[in-house]
Amino acid sequence: MIERDRFPRPPLVLVANDQEWSARSLESILAPNGYAVLRAYTGRQALERARAAHPDLIILDAQMPDLHGVEVCRQLRSDPRFPATVPIIITTAGPSGRAQRLEAYQAGAWEFLGQPLDGESLLCRLQTFLVAKFEADGLLEESLVDPVTGLYNMRGLSRRAREVGADIARRHAPLACVVFSAEPSGAGSGGEVDVTESVGAVLRRHGRASDVIGRVGESEYAVIAPSTPARGAVQLVERIEGLLKATEGGEVKPVRLRAGYSAIPDLSAARLDVLQVLTQATSALRSLMAESGGADAPRMRAFEEVPPASS
């Protein structure tokens, strides 16, 4: 039985198994002990449901009809959308010797179990794994860093913005904030996750040490650039776009970038804080994205160029 006070909610377990008797046997162990159970019948269905439902734990059968459980585990572990904190257990009615265990562990499984399963032992393992999982999730929520890109999340960005703002105001220096969206454009091999990883890598590698850089939405990013005038903000966007489109082999990636920015010549004289300037840059981006995005549509907009709201 789950120690309910150790978990914020009933844990959701994804059971991926095409053998009805085996899946029902697992469900008969889990459901009476407080677990919510989601079923999948193939490896590909397990991948889809794991990414959509965000289960707290996954139990994969090794012998599924389309993909081996180890391959499903390997694909999930290589997917940045799938949290590394989710325990994956692989079960098998087939061989379960040292070679099979090593293959499962190398793919990222937390445990590899032969059938038939010992229900009491399984429940003890799940309890231990889920305590670790929920504690890790709590630490991630308190983190200042976005786990996919390695950039600041909104919490981290806000904290660093206040620190930077105090220094900029004291020096009466200029400040620019840029908020941009980067998405796949047209047909290409890269999808949303690919672009997200590319943005994170480019900004980490090429961002100035003095800049505060973060991910502020699913495909939106912010750069707070101290001592940067308006022209510097425009050049920053152009540089990021060029870096995102270029690859090591010289191929041009189909990436569409749109940006809003706000540049303040003297932050102290303007009587604004950095988060207000960041909000202005976000408003400029929102205004740009609300318009039709044809080939001739503008890619950048200053906050001063945002049309007034109609009454």
C-alpha positions in Angstrom: 0.0 0.0 0.0 1.2 3.5 -0.9 2.3 5.7 2.0 0.0 8.5 0.8 1.6 11.2 2.8 4.8 10.8 0.9 3.3 11.6 -2.5 1.4 14.8 -3.6 -1.2 12.6 -5.5 -1.8 9.0 -6.6 1.2 8.0 -8.8 0.3 7.3 -12.5 2.0 4.1 -13.8 2.1 3.4 -17.6 2.0 -0.4 -18.2 3.1 -1.3 -21.7 2.3 -4.9 -22.5 0.5 -6.6 -25.3 -0.2 -9.7 -23.2 -3.6 -9.1 -21.6 -3.2 -11.6 -18.8 0.2 -10.2 -17.9 -1.0 -6.6 -18.0 -4.1 -7.4 -15.9 -2.0 -9.2 -13.4 0.1 -6.0 -12.9 -3.0 -3.9 -12.8 -4.4 -6.2 -10.1 -1.3 -5.5 -8.0 -1.1 -1.7 -8.6 -4.7 -0.5 -8.6 -5.7 -1.8 -5.1 -2.6 -0.3 -3.7 -3.4 3.3 -4.7 -1.8 3.5 -8.2 -3.5 4.9 -11.2 -2.8 2.7 -14.3 -2.6 3.7 -17.9 -2.3 1.0 -20.5 -0.3 0.7 -23.8 -0.2 -2.3 -26.1 2.7 -1.6 -28.4 6.1 0.0 -28.1 5.1 2.9 -30.3 1.9 3.5 -28.3 4.0 3.4 -25.2 6.2 6.2 -26.6 3.2 8.3 -27.5 1.5 7.9 -24.2 4.6 8.4 -22.2 5.2 11.8 -23.9 1.5 12.8 -23.7 0.5 11.6 -20.2 3.7 12.3 -18.2 3.4 9.1 -16.1 5.3 8.9 -12.8 6.7 5.5 -13.6 6.7 3.1 -16.6 6.7 -0.7 -16.7 7.6 -2.0 -20.1 7.4 -5.6 -21.3 10.5 -6.6 -23.2 8.7 -8.6 -25.9 6.2 -6.2 -27.5 5.1 -6.8 -31.1 6.8 -3.8 -32.8 9.6 -2.4 -30.6 11.6 -4.2 -27.9 11.1 -2.8 -24.4 14.8 -1.9 -24.3 14.5 0.1 -27.5 11.4 2.0 -26.1 13.4 2.8 -23.0 16.4 3.9 -25.0 14.2 6.3 -27.1 12.5 7.8 -24.1 15.9 8.4 -22.4 17.2 10.2 -25.5 14.1 12.4 -25.7 14.6 15.8 -24.0 10.8 16.1 -23.6 10.8 13.0 -21.3 12.1 13.7 -17.8 15.1 11.8 -16.7 13.5 11.4 -13.2 10.8 9.0 -14.4 11.7 5.4 -13.4 11.5 2.8 -16.1 11.2 -0.9 -15.2 11.5 -3.6 -17.9 10.0 -7.0 -17.4 10.4 -10.1 -19.4 9.1 -13.7 -19.7 12.1 -14.5 -21.8 15.8 -14.7 -20.9 16.8 -12.6 -17.9 20.5 -13.2 -17.4 23.4 -10.9 -17.0 23.6 -9.8 -20.7 19.9 -8.9 -20.8 20.2 -6.9 -17.5 23.2 -5.0 -18.7 21.4 -4.1 -21.9 18.4 -2.8 -20.0 20.5 -0.8 -17.6 22.6 0.7 -20.4 19.4 1.8 -22.1 18.4 3.7 -18.9 16.2 1.3 -17.1 16.1 1.5 -13.3 15.3 -2.2 -13.0 15.0 -5.4 -15.1 12.8 -8.1 -13.7 12.0 -11.6 -14.9 8.5 -13.0 -14.7 6.5 -14.1 -12.8 6.8 -11.0 -10.7 6.8 -11.0 -6.9 4.0 -8.5 -6.2 5.1 -7.6 -2.7 8.7 -7.1 -3.8 7.5 -5.0 -6.8 5.5 -2.7 -4.6 8.5 -2.1 -2.3 10.6 -1.2 -5.3 8.0 1.1 -6.7 7.7 2.9 -3.4 11.4 3.5 -3.2 11.7 4.6 -6.8 8.7 7.0 -6.6 10.0 8.6 -3.4 13.2 9.5 -5.3 11.3 10.6 -8.3 9.0 13.0 -6.4 11.8 14.4 -4.4 13.8 15.1 -7.6 10.8 16.7 -9.2 10.5 19.0 -6.2 14.1 20.1 -6.6 13.6 20.7 -10.3 10.6 22.9 -9.6 12.8 25.0 -7.3 15.6 25.2 -9.8 16.6 28.3 -11.7 17.6 26.4 -14.8 15.5 25.0 -17.7 16.4 21.3 -17.9 16.0 21.1 -21.7 18.1 24.1 -22.8 20.4 24.6 -19.8 19.3 28.3 -19.9 17.6 30.2 -17.0 14.0 29.4 -16.5 11.6 32.3 -15.7 12.4 32.1 -12.0 16.1 32.2 -12.6 15.7 35.0 -15.2 13.7 37.1 -12.9 16.2 36.7 -10.0 19.2 37.6 -12.2 17.3 40.5 -13.8 16.9 42.2 -10.5 20.7 41.8 -9.8 21.6 43.1 -13.2 19.1 46.0 -13.0 20.5 47.3 -9.7 24.0 47.5 -11.3 22.8 49.1 -14.5 20.7 51.7 -12.7 23.7 52.6 -10.5 25.9 53.2 -13.5 23.2 55.0 -15.5 24.0 52.6 -18.4 21.8 51.5 -21.3 19.9 48.2 -21.3 18.3 46.2 -24.0 15.9 43.3 -23.6 15.1 40.9 -26.5 12.4 38.3 -26.5 12.3 36.0 -29.6 10.5 32.9 -30.8 12.4 30.3 -32.9 10.4 27.6 -34.7 10.9 25.2 -37.6 10.1 26.8 -40.9 8.9 24.8 -43.9 9.8 21.2 -44.5 12.9 19.9 -42.9 14.4 17.2 -40.7 14.4 19.3 -37.6 11.3 19.5 -35.4 10.4 21.6 -32.4 12.6 19.7 -30.0 15.5 19.9 -32.5 15.1 23.7 -32.7 14.8 24.0 -28.9 18.1 22.1 -28.4 19.8 24.2 -31.1 18.7 27.5 -29.5 20.0 26.3 -26.1 23.3 25.2 -27.5 23.8 28.4 -29.5 22.9 30.8 -26.7 25.0 28.9 -24.2 28.0 28.8 -26.5 27.8 32.3 -28.0 26.0 34.5 -25.5 28.0 37.2 -23.8 29.0 36.5 -20.2 27.3 39.7 -19.1 24.0 38.8 -20.7 21.1 37.1 -18.8 19.6 34.4 -21.1 16.6 32.3 -20.5 13.7 30.3 -21.9 10.4 32.0 -21.2 8.0 29.8 -23.2 7.7 26.6 -25.2 9.6 28.2 -28.1 10.4 31.7 -26.7 13.6 33.0 -25.3 14.8 36.2 -23.6 18.1 38.0 -23.6 18.7 40.8 -21.1 21.7 42.7 -22.4 23.4 45.3 -20.1 25.2 48.2 -21.7 23.5 47.6 -25.0 21.7 50.3 -27.1 18.8 49.7 -29.6 21.2 49.0 -32.5 22.9 46.4 -30.4 19.6 44.7 -29.8 19.0 44.4 -33.5 22.5 43.1 -34.2 22.0 40.5 -31.4 18.8 39.2 -33.1 20.6 39.0 -36.5 23.5 37.2 -35.0 21.3 34.6 -33.2 19.4 34.0 -36.4 22.5 33.4 -38.4 23.9 31.0 -35.8 20.7 29.0 -35.7 20.5 28.6 -39.4 24.1 27.6 -39.9 25.3 24.1 -39.3 28.8 22.5 -39.2 28.3 21.1 -42.7 27.2 24.4 -44.2 23.6 23.3 -44.5 21.0 26.0 -43.9 18.4 25.0 -41.3 14.8 26.0 -41.9 14.3 28.2 -38.7 11.9 31.0 -38.4 12.9 33.7 -35.9 10.8 36.7 -34.8 11.8 39.1 -32.1 10.5 42.0 -30.0 12.9 44.3 -28.1 13.0 47.3 -25.9 16.1 49.4 -25.4 16.5 52.0 -22.7 19.3 54.5 -22.9 19.4 55.1 -19.1 17.6 52.7 -16.9 17.8 54.9 -13.9 16.4 58.0 -15.7 13.6 56.0 -17.2 12.5 54.9 -13.7 11.9 51.3 -15.0 13.1 48.1 -13.6 14.5 45.3 -15.8 11.4 43.1 -15.6 9.3 46.0 -17.0 11.6 46.4 -19.9 11.4 42.6 -20.4 7.6 42.9 -20.4 7.9 45.6 -23.1 10.0 43.4 -25.3 7.5 40.6 -24.8 4.6 42.9 -25.9 6.5 43.8 -29.0 6.9 40.1 -29.9 3.2 39.4 -29.2 2.2 42.3 -31.5 4.4 40.9 -34.2 3.1 37.4 -33.9 -0.5 38.5 -34.0 0.0 39.7 -37.5 -0.1 37.4 -40.6 3.3 35.9 -41.1 3.9 36.0 -44.8 7.3 36.1 -46.5 7.5 39.9 -46.4 6.3 40.2 -42.8 8.7 42.0 -40.4 10.9 39.8 -38.2 11.7 42.3 -35.5 9.7 45.0 -33.7 10.7 47.6 -31.1 8.4 48.3 -28.3 8.0 51.9 -29.6 6.6 50.5 -32.8 3.8 48.5 -31.2 0.5 49.8 -32.6 -1.8 51.3 -29.9 -4.6 49.0 -28.7 -7.9 49.8 -30.3 -10.6 51.0 -28.0 
